Amino acid sequence: MTRERDVRAAEELGVWAVGFVFAASKRQVSVARAAELGRALGPFVTRVGVFVDAPPAEVLATARAARLGAVQLHGNEPPEWAEELGRWLPVIKAVRLTGPADPEWLEYPASALLVDGAVPGSGRPYDPAWLEPLWNHPRLIVAGGLTPERLPELFAHGCPYAVDVSSGVETAPGEKSAELMASFLRAASTTCG
């Protein structure tokens, strides 16, 4: 998220985590801006930093400066990097789905596994049946083209640990809509029980 009113709205709606993108992206924020936005959140919302192929020392320095509670690795980070980072804070490994999921992803040493679309942040959905090999992961997070209307189709296949949404609740890149967030959270809480 890039605006204070968006992070406040997310907290008021009961969002568990807010992501700050540090990798090159139309949603990228600086470390200083992430720290500022993070201060607008209460203590029970996890601040998650999104990184792509950043070395562990850089990720840890950013995590300290921005007061992150978890990191999401969205690139080709080797397992050793996740193990190093995992000594300090929870690691979420993101993988891109371009076809049926690879069961080997379950072996990556992370606290959670996030499955995203082929082009993260694009809002393009994929076939939820592709997730089949991953449903037994205890902390499977599903992202990729999610909207309130798509959640019932996803939940017909299984109930993930969490869902992650960005473009599905935006009016423009980086600009979240409190109304769309509320609709998404209602759909998430009433569809998968």
C-alpha positions in Angstrom: 0.0 0.0 0.0 1.2 3.5 -0.7 -1.3 5.8 1.0 -2.0 6.3 4.7 -5.8 6.3 4.3 -5.5 2.9 2.6 -3.5 1.4 5.5 -5.9 2.8 8.0 -8.9 1.5 6.1 -7.3 -1.9 5.9 -6.8 -2.0 9.6 -10.4 -0.8 10.3 -11.7 -3.6 8.1 -9.8 -6.3 10.0 -7.0 -7.0 7.5 -4.3 -9.2 9.1 -1.3 -8.1 7.0 -0.3 -5.1 4.8 2.3 -5.5 2.1 4.9 -3.0 1.2 6.6 -3.6 -2.2 10.3 -2.8 -2.2 11.1 -4.3 -5.6 10.7 -2.4 -8.8 7.0 -2.2 -9.4 4.2 0.3 -10.0 3.4 -0.2 -6.3 7.0 0.3 -5.0 7.5 2.3 -1.9 10.7 3.6 -0.3 11.9 2.3 3.1 11.1 5.6 4.7 7.6 5.7 3.2 6.9 2.1 4.4 8.1 3.0 7.9 5.8 6.0 7.9 2.8 4.0 6.6 3.6 1.2 9.1 3.4 3.7 12.0 -0.2 4.4 11.0 -1.0 0.7 11.7 -1.7 -0.8 15.1 0.4 -3.6 16.6 -1.8 -6.5 15.5 -1.4 -5.9 11.7 1.7 -7.5 10.3 3.8 -5.4 8.0 5.1 -7.5 5.2 8.0 -6.5 2.9 7.9 -7.8 -0.7 11.4 -8.4 -2.2 12.7 -9.8 -5.5 16.1 -11.4 -5.4 17.4 -9.0 -2.7 20.3 -10.5 -0.7 19.5 -11.4 3.0 21.6 -8.5 4.4 19.6 -6.0 2.3 16.3 -7.6 3.3 17.2 -7.6 7.0 18.4 -3.9 6.9 15.1 -2.9 5.2 13.1 -5.0 7.6 14.7 -3.3 10.6 14.3 0.2 9.1 10.7 -0.3 8.1 9.8 -2.4 11.2 8.6 -5.3 9.2 7.0 -8.4 10.8 7.6 -10.7 7.8 9.2 -10.8 4.4 7.8 -12.2 1.1 10.4 -13.5 -1.3 9.0 -13.0 -4.8 12.0 -13.9 -7.0 14.4 -16.8 -7.5 15.9 -16.7 -4.0 17.8 -19.9 -3.1 16.6 -21.8 -0.1 19.7 -20.8 1.9 18.5 -17.2 1.8 15.2 -18.1 3.2 16.9 -20.1 5.9 19.1 -17.2 6.9 16.2 -14.8 6.9 14.0 -17.3 8.8 16.4 -17.0 11.8 15.1 -13.4 12.2 11.5 -13.2 11.0 8.8 -15.2 9.1 9.5 -15.8 5.5 6.8 -16.2 2.8 8.0 -17.7 -0.4 6.0 -16.6 -3.5 5.8 -18.7 -6.6 4.3 -17.9 -10.0 1.7 -20.2 -11.4 1.8 -20.7 -15.1 0.2 -24.2 -15.1 -0.4 -26.9 -12.5 1.6 -26.3 -9.3 4.9 -28.1 -8.7 4.7 -30.2 -5.6 8.4 -29.6 -5.0 7.5 -26.0 -3.9 6.3 -27.6 -0.7 9.9 -28.3 0.2 11.0 -24.7 0.2 12.1 -23.7 3.8 9.6 -20.9 4.5 6.9 -20.2 7.1 4.3 -19.9 4.3 3.9 -20.5 0.6 2.2 -17.9 -1.5 1.0 -18.8 -5.0 0.5 -15.9 -7.4 -0.3 -15.6 -11.1 2.1 -15.6 -13.9 2.4 -11.8 -13.8 2.1 -10.7 -10.2 0.0 -7.6 -9.7 -1.6 -7.8 -13.1 -5.0 -9.0 -11.8 -4.9 -11.9 -14.3 -6.5 -15.1 -12.8 -5.5 -18.7 -13.3 -7.4 -22.0 -13.0 -7.8 -22.8 -9.3 -7.6 -26.5 -10.1 -3.9 -25.9 -10.7 -3.5 -25.5 -6.9 -4.4 -29.2 -6.3 -0.9 -30.4 -5.4 -0.5 -27.7 -2.7 -3.8 -27.8 -0.7 -2.2 -29.9 2.1 0.3 -27.0 2.9 -0.7 -25.7 6.3 0.1 -22.1 5.4 -0.9 -21.8 1.8 -1.6 -18.2 0.8 -3.4 -17.7 -2.5 -3.0 -14.6 -4.7 -3.4 -13.9 -8.4 -6.4 -12.2 -10.0 -8.6 -12.5 -6.9 -11.7 -10.4 -6.6 -14.8 -10.9 -4.3 -16.5 -12.6 -7.2 -13.7 -15.1 -7.8 -13.4 -16.2 -4.2 -16.3 -18.7 -4.3 -14.7 -20.5 -7.3 -11.4 -20.6 -5.4 -12.9 -21.9 -2.2 -14.8 -24.6 -4.1 -11.4 -26.2 -4.5 -10.1 -25.7 -1.0 -9.6 -23.2 1.9 -6.2 -21.6 2.0 -4.6 -20.3 5.2 -5.0 -16.8 3.7 -5.7 -14.9 0.5 -3.6 -12.0 -0.8 -5.2 -9.3 -2.9 -3.8 -6.1 -4.6 -5.2 -5.2 -8.0 -8.6 -6.8 -7.1 -9.3 -4.0 -4.6 -7.7 -1.1 -6.4 -9.2 1.8 -8.3 -5.7 2.5 -9.8 -2.3 0.9 -9.2 -1.5 1.4 -5.6 -4.8 3.1 -4.8 -7.0 0.8 -2.7 -10.7 1.2 -2.4 -12.2 0.8 1.1 -15.4 -0.4 -0.5 -13.7 -3.1 -2.6 -11.6 -4.2 0.4 -14.7 -4.5 2.5 -16.5 -6.5 -0.2 -13.4 -8.8 -0.6 -13.2 -9.4 3.2 -16.9 -10.2 3.4 -16.6 -12.7 0.6 -13.5 -14.2 2.2 -15.1 -14.6 5.6 -18.4 -16.0 4.5 -17.3 -18.2 1.7 -14.6 -20.3 3.2 -15.4 -21.4 6.7 
